[in-house]
Structures are given as C-alpha cells and as structure tokens.
Amino acid sequence: MADRQQTPPTPLGIYEKSRRERVTSIEVVAVVLSVLWLIMAAVFFLFMDPEAVIGGAGGAAWFILVLRAVFMPVAMLWVAATAARSSKVMREESQRLQVAIDAIRHAYIAQNQSRNAINEPSVTKKLEEIAAAQRKTESALATFSSTRHALAAPPPQPQPQEAPQTDDQVALPLGTPAEDMHPPLASSDFIRALNFPETAEDKEGFAALRRALKDRPTAQLVQAAQDVLTLMSHDGIYMDDLRPDLARPEIWRRFAAGERGRSIAMLGGIRDRSSLALTAARMKSDPIFRDAVHHFLRLFDRMISGFAETATDSELTELSNTRTSRAFMLLGRVTGTFD
C-alpha cells in the first residue's frame, strides 16, 4: 500500500563486530608520558651521586631503587591506559547494543500497527452495518404489517360494554421502557457476546452479540470492552496472544461479593511482562486510555456482582476465558485492583 508506514532500515553496522583501532589517543598519551618519565629518571640517576642518596647501603640497594623509580610509574601508567581503553570499548559496545534494541523495538511496533491496520476487521464498522440492516428490516416489517392490517380490518362493530375491572387485573403502567419488555438475556449469549465474534463469518457470534446489545447494561459493557481492546491493539496487545492462569470459580464469587486483597490475587493471571509494561506506560501517558480503562473496570465489577449470583461454576469458568475477562485481568493487575 502507498500509505503504509515504512520503517527506516537499520544500519547493518550496529550488528557487526566493532573494528577496534590498533593505536588510539590513549596509547599515544601513555607512550609520551612514559618517554618523558624515562628521560627524567635517566637524567636524575645519571647525574646523581649514589652515595648521597643511599649512603653506604651498597650497589644492590641502588639497583632496586633504580628499578622502582624507573619502571614502577611506567607500569602503573600503562595499567591506567589499559583500563581507560577498556572503558571506552565498553561504552561503544553499550551504545551499539542500545541502538540495536531500539531498532528492533520500533520495527516490532511498526509491524504490529501495520498488521492491525491492514488485516484486522473493524468490529465497530461491522456492528454499525448490522444495526443499520436490522433497522431497515424492522422498518420494512412494520410498514408491511400496518398495511396488511389496514386492508384486512373488518368494518367496525358495536363494542359490548366492558365489565368493571376487578382487583385481580393488573394494568401495565404507561411509559414502560422498551428494554424491560425484552426477555432476559441467556447466559450463553451473554458469555458469547463478551468474547466477541471469532471471525467475520462467525454467524453465531454475531447473532449472540445482536441479542446482547438489546440489553442496556450488557451493551454498555460490550462497548467499554471494545474501546479498551481497540486502544490496546494500537500497542500490539491482543487478547488472543495472552495465556492467563485461570482462577477457580470460588475466587470469582469472592471477588463478586466484594472481597479484595491477596485472597483474590489469583484473578490477575496475566504474566506477559511486555503487555503489562506497555499497558502501564500507556496508563501514565494517555489520559483518554486511562479514563476508558477505569470506566471498563467499573462496568465489569458491576456485571460480575450480578452474574455470579445466578451463574454456575462452569459458566463462571467460560466467562473467565473470554476476551473481555482477559482484558479485565490485565488492566486490573496494572491498576492494582488485585493488590
């Protein structure tokens, strides 16, 4: 693609073995200082009277003094020069290694972003297309039904007098919300919706998602989960790549009952250090992502409190393995929910 982000090539020199200079400025300085010291020592000992320096100690003492005065400083000078050169080489190697690590990291992030932009289908666009098609279908059915009833309606007949209403009859109050008239959402559809459709051809997944979006609390949670999953995908974090340690159903029930602390720490089963580090950095630097995360955590906490009251252990286990629950485990551990 023309607009695809191109990653600048990494210089091959950063991966090659460094070619060390045979003679550096450190060796030159060490040679000059050594020559100067030898000249000064030669002048000193050639014109100095041994008897005035050591008295009558003898020639052996004079020989040892000459060796220590001449060669000991030169040896210490070259030890310092060797250490300085080793330090310089280590700094250069560290800089090359840092450049290589940065290049690999940028290439990895750019590859994930391009893959996300090219290959990953937009869940939001598909949901909007489904909702638009559903609205068109409902409008057509309503128009057809009203027309058919108008044509087939019989002429008006005299209505019998209504019997007085007894106490056993309950009138439906006016202004009943539309969502209260829908049947309760099945647990299987609820869990399937929180896992989102697997592919664009997952008809059962999209059907469960449509049914779940008719329930207002579930629709809010699905939208919040979709927001955080989309934002995390920009950093190359995908729930399908995570392999969390699933907690037992009784741990989820204790969390739903309001228990916090180390007793429910098993819920933070995400161990991927790269995902945890990238998410923590995004939480500190991106206020939009931070607000979306806190909103999602509040809705998930409210959901699990009600779901755990009627759900079986197997349903809690299925729920904990959905993409939405994995996002909750990751974000809850980053924000310290399980501490």
Secondary structure, 3 states (H helix, E strand, C coil): CCCCCCCCCCCHHHCCCCCCCCCCHHHHHHHHHHHHHHHHHHHHHHHCCHHHHHCCCCHHHHHHHHHHHHHHHHHHHHHHHHHHHHHHHHHHHHHHHHHHHHHHHHHHHHHHHHHHHHCCCCHHHHHHHHHHHHHHHHHHHHHHHHHHHHHHCCCCCCCCCCCCCCCCCCCCCCCCCHHHHCCCCCHHHHHHHHHCCCCCCCHHHHHHHHHHHCCHHHHHHHHHHHHHHHHHHCCCCCHHHCCCCCCCHHHHHHHHCCCCCHHHHHHCCCCCHHHHHHHHHHHHHCHHHHHHHHHHHHHHHHHHHHHHHHCCHHHHHHHHCCHHHHHHHHHHHHHCCCC
